[in-house]
Amino acid sequence: MGKLLYGMSGIEIGFDDRVLAHLQVVIGAKLRRGESFYFSWKDDPNVGDGRSTIWLSAAVPLYFKYSGGKMPALNREWIEALVVSSNSGQGLQLTEEIRPSGQVTGG
């Protein structure tokens, strides 16, 4: 399991490497354009099974730490769905992966 390290606060958020790779693409694109936004996800049951949200901006350092050495293949349909979500008033909402056939899978 990889981690997204948020700012200088020491907050570490665990995500599967595949999920983290897709988040890196979406978050990186938005921050390159100077866009700040919320990012929300459903917490793992081990940490309370609720939801969490952070504010992302170019002023907050991010570190993407992968557990594996190989970059996962990217799913363009899922990236596009995450981008659409990130442009909403609620910000980026992590959703399950959309497979090219349109089926949703765990992610």
Rosetta constraint file for C-alpha pairs under 8 A:
AtomPair CA 1 CA 14 HARMONIC 6.36 0.50
AtomPair CA 1 CA 15 HARMONIC 5.76 0.50
AtomPair CA 1 CA 16 HARMONIC 4.68 0.50
AtomPair CA 1 CA 17 HARMONIC 5.88 0.50
AtomPair CA 1 CA 66 HARMONIC 7.02 0.50
AtomPair CA 1 CA 67 HARMONIC 5.53 0.50
AtomPair CA 2 CA 14 HARMONIC 5.75 0.50
AtomPair CA 2 CA 15 HARMONIC 5.31 0.50
AtomPair CA 2 CA 16 HARMONIC 5.58 0.50
AtomPair CA 2 CA 17 HARMONIC 5.09 0.50
AtomPair CA 2 CA 20 HARMONIC 6.83 0.50
AtomPair CA 2 CA 64 HARMONIC 7.53 0.50
AtomPair CA 2 CA 65 HARMONIC 5.44 0.50
AtomPair CA 2 CA 66 HARMONIC 4.20 0.50
AtomPair CA 2 CA 67 HARMONIC 4.88 0.50
AtomPair CA 2 CA 68 HARMONIC 7.84 0.50
AtomPair CA 3 CA 12 HARMONIC 6.06 0.50
AtomPair CA 3 CA 13 HARMONIC 5.32 0.50
AtomPair CA 3 CA 14 HARMONIC 4.42 0.50
AtomPair CA 3 CA 15 HARMONIC 5.75 0.50
AtomPair CA 3 CA 20 HARMONIC 7.50 0.50
AtomPair CA 3 CA 64 HARMONIC 6.04 0.50
AtomPair CA 3 CA 65 HARMONIC 5.04 0.50
AtomPair CA 3 CA 66 HARMONIC 6.43 0.50
AtomPair CA 3 CA 67 HARMONIC 8.00 0.50
AtomPair CA 4 CA 12 HARMONIC 5.73 0.50
AtomPair CA 4 CA 13 HARMONIC 5.07 0.50
AtomPair CA 4 CA 14 HARMONIC 6.44 0.50
AtomPair CA 4 CA 15 HARMONIC 7.40 0.50
AtomPair CA 4 CA 20 HARMONIC 7.50 0.50
AtomPair CA 4 CA 62 HARMONIC 6.93 0.50
AtomPair CA 4 CA 63 HARMONIC 5.77 0.50
AtomPair CA 4 CA 64 HARMONIC 4.81 0.50
AtomPair CA 4 CA 65 HARMONIC 6.27 0.50
AtomPair CA 5 CA 10 HARMONIC 6.84 0.50
AtomPair CA 5 CA 11 HARMONIC 5.78 0.50
AtomPair CA 5 CA 12 HARMONIC 4.56 0.50
AtomPair CA 5 CA 13 HARMONIC 6.35 0.50
AtomPair CA 5 CA 62 HARMONIC 5.71 0.50
AtomPair CA 5 CA 63 HARMONIC 4.97 0.50
AtomPair CA 5 CA 64 HARMONIC 6.45 0.50
AtomPair CA 5 CA 65 HARMONIC 7.59 0.50
AtomPair CA 6 CA 10 HARMONIC 6.76 0.50
AtomPair CA 6 CA 11 HARMONIC 5.39 0.50
AtomPair CA 6 CA 12 HARMONIC 6.41 0.50
AtomPair CA 6 CA 13 HARMONIC 7.78 0.50
AtomPair CA 6 CA 60 HARMONIC 7.24 0.50
AtomPair CA 6 CA 61 HARMONIC 6.48 0.50
AtomPair CA 6 CA 62 HARMONIC 5.12 0.50
AtomPair CA 6 CA 63 HARMONIC 6.83 0.50
AtomPair CA 7 CA 11 HARMONIC 7.38 0.50
AtomPair CA 7 CA 60 HARMONIC 5.09 0.50
AtomPair CA 7 CA 61 HARMONIC 4.54 0.50
AtomPair CA 7 CA 62 HARMONIC 5.74 0.50
AtomPair CA 8 CA 60 HARMONIC 7.97 0.50
AtomPair CA 8 CA 61 HARMONIC 7.08 0.50
AtomPair CA 15 CA 19 HARMONIC 6.17 0.50
AtomPair CA 15 CA 20 HARMONIC 5.81 0.50
AtomPair CA 16 CA 20 HARMONIC 6.13 0.50
AtomPair CA 16 CA 107 HARMONIC 7.61 0.50
AtomPair CA 17 CA 21 HARMONIC 6.09 0.50
AtomPair CA 17 CA 66 HARMONIC 5.75 0.50
AtomPair CA 17 CA 67 HARMONIC 6.78 0.50
AtomPair CA 17 CA 68 HARMONIC 7.21 0.50
AtomPair CA 17 CA 72 HARMONIC 7.35 0.50
AtomPair CA 18 CA 22 HARMONIC 6.62 0.50
AtomPair CA 18 CA 72 HARMONIC 5.65 0.50
AtomPair CA 18 CA 73 HARMONIC 7.92 0.50
AtomPair CA 18 CA 107 HARMONIC 7.90 0.50
AtomPair CA 19 CA 23 HARMONIC 6.23 0.50
AtomPair CA 19 CA 107 HARMONIC 6.38 0.50
AtomPair CA 20 CA 24 HARMONIC 6.04 0.50
AtomPair CA 20 CA 64 HARMONIC 7.35 0.50
AtomPair CA 20 CA 66 HARMONIC 7.70 0.50
AtomPair CA 21 CA 25 HARMONIC 6.56 0.50
AtomPair CA 21 CA 71 HARMONIC 7.35 0.50
AtomPair CA 21 CA 72 HARMONIC 6.91 0.50
AtomPair CA 21 CA 74 HARMONIC 7.55 0.50
AtomPair CA 22 CA 26 HARMONIC 6.47 0.50
AtomPair CA 22 CA 74 HARMONIC 6.70 0.50
AtomPair CA 22 CA 75 HARMONIC 7.83 0.50
AtomPair CA 22 CA 78 HARMONIC 7.88 0.50
AtomPair CA 22 CA 79 HARMONIC 6.27 0.50
AtomPair CA 23 CA 27 HARMONIC 5.81 0.50
AtomPair CA 24 CA 28 HARMONIC 5.63 0.50
AtomPair CA 24 CA 64 HARMONIC 7.32 0.50
AtomPair CA 25 CA 29 HARMONIC 6.16 0.50
AtomPair CA 25 CA 79 HARMONIC 7.65 0.50
AtomPair CA 26 CA 30 HARMONIC 6.43 0.50
AtomPair CA 26 CA 79 HARMONIC 6.68 0.50
AtomPair CA 26 CA 82 HARMONIC 6.95 0.50
AtomPair CA 26 CA 83 HARMONIC 6.11 0.50
AtomPair CA 27 CA 31 HARMONIC 6.16 0.50
AtomPair CA 28 CA 32 HARMONIC 6.03 0.50
AtomPair CA 29 CA 33 HARMONIC 6.54 0.50
AtomPair CA 30 CA 34 HARMONIC 6.55 0.50
AtomPair CA 30 CA 35 HARMONIC 5.32 0.50
AtomPair CA 30 CA 36 HARMONIC 7.39 0.50
AtomPair CA 31 CA 35 HARMONIC 5.31 0.50
AtomPair CA 31 CA 36 HARMONIC 6.70 0.50
AtomPair CA 31 CA 57 HARMONIC 6.43 0.50
AtomPair CA 31 CA 58 HARMONIC 5.73 0.50
AtomPair CA 32 CA 58 HARMONIC 7.96 0.50
AtomPair CA 34 CA 57 HARMONIC 7.60 0.50
AtomPair CA 34 CA 58 HARMONIC 6.73 0.50
AtomPair CA 35 CA 57 HARMONIC 6.82 0.50
AtomPair CA 35 CA 58 HARMONIC 7.90 0.50
AtomPair CA 36 CA 55 HARMONIC 7.34 0.50
AtomPair CA 36 CA 56 HARMONIC 5.52 0.50
AtomPair CA 36 CA 57 HARMONIC 4.40 0.50
AtomPair CA 36 CA 58 HARMONIC 7.17 0.50
AtomPair CA 37 CA 55 HARMONIC 5.86 0.50
AtomPair CA 37 CA 56 HARMONIC 5.37 0.50
AtomPair CA 37 CA 57 HARMONIC 6.74 0.50
AtomPair CA 37 CA 86 HARMONIC 7.27 0.50
AtomPair CA 37 CA 91 HARMONIC 5.57 0.50
AtomPair CA 37 CA 92 HARMONIC 7.31 0.50
AtomPair CA 38 CA 53 HARMONIC 6.51 0.50
AtomPair CA 38 CA 54 HARMONIC 5.69 0.50
AtomPair CA 38 CA 55 HARMONIC 4.55 0.50
AtomPair CA 38 CA 56 HARMONIC 5.94 0.50
AtomPair CA 38 CA 86 HARMONIC 7.84 0.50
AtomPair CA 38 CA 90 HARMONIC 6.86 0.50
AtomPair CA 38 CA 91 HARMONIC 4.66 0.50
AtomPair CA 38 CA 92 HARMONIC 6.10 0.50
AtomPair CA 39 CA 53 HARMONIC 5.43 0.50
AtomPair CA 39 CA 54 HARMONIC 5.43 0.50
AtomPair CA 39 CA 55 HARMONIC 6.38 0.50
AtomPair CA 39 CA 56 HARMONIC 6.95 0.50
AtomPair CA 39 CA 86 HARMONIC 7.66 0.50
AtomPair CA 39 CA 91 HARMONIC 5.75 0.50
AtomPair CA 39 CA 92 HARMONIC 4.61 0.50
AtomPair CA 39 CA 93 HARMONIC 6.03 0.50
AtomPair CA 39 CA 94 HARMONIC 7.65 0.50
AtomPair CA 40 CA 51 HARMONIC 6.97 0.50
AtomPair CA 40 CA 52 HARMONIC 5.52 0.50
AtomPair CA 40 CA 53 HARMONIC 4.20 0.50
AtomPair CA 40 CA 54 HARMONIC 6.63 0.50
AtomPair CA 40 CA 91 HARMONIC 7.45 0.50
AtomPair CA 40 CA 92 HARMONIC 6.20 0.50
AtomPair CA 40 CA 93 HARMONIC 4.99 0.50
AtomPair CA 40 CA 94 HARMONIC 6.32 0.50
AtomPair CA 41 CA 51 HARMONIC 5.73 0.50
AtomPair CA 41 CA 52 HARMONIC 5.68 0.50
AtomPair CA 41 CA 53 HARMONIC 6.71 0.50
AtomPair CA 41 CA 93 HARMONIC 6.01 0.50
AtomPair CA 41 CA 94 HARMONIC 5.14 0.50
AtomPair CA 41 CA 95 HARMONIC 7.78 0.50
AtomPair CA 42 CA 49 HARMONIC 6.91 0.50
AtomPair CA 42 CA 50 HARMONIC 6.01 0.50
AtomPair CA 42 CA 51 HARMONIC 4.42 0.50
AtomPair CA 42 CA 52 HARMONIC 6.48 0.50
AtomPair CA 42 CA 94 HARMONIC 7.68 0.50
AtomPair CA 43 CA 47 HARMONIC 6.49 0.50
AtomPair CA 43 CA 48 HARMONIC 6.70 0.50
AtomPair CA 43 CA 49 HARMONIC 4.94 0.50
AtomPair CA 43 CA 50 HARMONIC 5.23 0.50
AtomPair CA 43 CA 51 HARMONIC 5.20 0.50
AtomPair CA 43 CA 52 HARMONIC 6.47 0.50
AtomPair CA 44 CA 48 HARMONIC 6.79 0.50
AtomPair CA 44 CA 49 HARMONIC 5.30 0.50
AtomPair CA 44 CA 50 HARMONIC 7.73 0.50
AtomPair CA 45 CA 49 HARMONIC 4.03 0.50
AtomPair CA 45 CA 50 HARMONIC 7.72 0.50
AtomPair CA 56 CA 60 HARMONIC 6.57 0.50
AtomPair CA 74 CA 79 HARMONIC 7.92 0.50
AtomPair CA 75 CA 79 HARMONIC 6.36 0.50
AtomPair CA 75 CA 99 HARMONIC 7.44 0.50
AtomPair CA 75 CA 100 HARMONIC 7.62 0.50
AtomPair CA 76 CA 80 HARMONIC 6.10 0.50
AtomPair CA 77 CA 81 HARMONIC 6.26 0.50
AtomPair CA 77 CA 98 HARMONIC 6.55 0.50
AtomPair CA 77 CA 99 HARMONIC 7.26 0.50
AtomPair CA 77 CA 100 HARMONIC 6.45 0.50
AtomPair CA 78 CA 82 HARMONIC 6.17 0.50
AtomPair CA 78 CA 97 HARMONIC 5.78 0.50
AtomPair CA 78 CA 98 HARMONIC 5.23 0.50
AtomPair CA 78 CA 99 HARMONIC 7.30 0.50
AtomPair CA 79 CA 83 HARMONIC 6.12 0.50
AtomPair CA 80 CA 84 HARMONIC 6.24 0.50
AtomPair CA 81 CA 85 HARMONIC 6.30 0.50
AtomPair CA 82 CA 86 HARMONIC 6.08 0.50
AtomPair CA 82 CA 92 HARMONIC 6.52 0.50
AtomPair CA 82 CA 93 HARMONIC 7.11 0.50
AtomPair CA 82 CA 94 HARMONIC 6.99 0.50
AtomPair CA 82 CA 95 HARMONIC 7.48 0.50
AtomPair CA 83 CA 87 HARMONIC 6.37 0.50
AtomPair CA 83 CA 92 HARMONIC 7.34 0.50
AtomPair CA 84 CA 88 HARMONIC 6.78 0.50
AtomPair CA 85 CA 90 HARMONIC 7.78 0.50
AtomPair CA 85 CA 91 HARMONIC 6.19 0.50
AtomPair CA 85 CA 92 HARMONIC 5.02 0.50
AtomPair CA 85 CA 93 HARMONIC 5.99 0.50
AtomPair CA 86 CA 90 HARMONIC 7.59 0.50
AtomPair CA 86 CA 91 HARMONIC 4.47 0.50
AtomPair CA 86 CA 92 HARMONIC 3.65 0.50
AtomPair CA 86 CA 93 HARMONIC 6.86 0.50
AtomPair CA 87 CA 91 HARMONIC 6.11 0.50
AtomPair CA 87 CA 92 HARMONIC 7.16 0.50
AtomPair CA 88 CA 92 HARMONIC 7.40 0.50
AtomPair CA 95 CA 107 HARMONIC 7.48 0.50
AtomPair CA 96 CA 104 HARMONIC 6.22 0.50
AtomPair CA 96 CA 105 HARMONIC 5.88 0.50
AtomPair CA 96 CA 106 HARMONIC 5.36 0.50
AtomPair CA 96 CA 107 HARMONIC 4.77 0.50
AtomPair CA 97 CA 104 HARMONIC 5.60 0.50
AtomPair CA 97 CA 105 HARMONIC 5.31 0.50
AtomPair CA 97 CA 106 HARMONIC 6.30 0.50
AtomPair CA 97 CA 107 HARMONIC 5.43 0.50
AtomPair CA 98 CA 102 HARMONIC 5.79 0.50
AtomPair CA 98 CA 103 HARMONIC 5.65 0.50
AtomPair CA 98 CA 104 HARMONIC 4.49 0.50
AtomPair CA 98 CA 105 HARMONIC 6.33 0.50
AtomPair CA 99 CA 103 HARMONIC 5.22 0.50
AtomPair CA 99 CA 104 HARMONIC 6.01 0.50
AtomPair CA 99 CA 105 HARMONIC 6.96 0.50
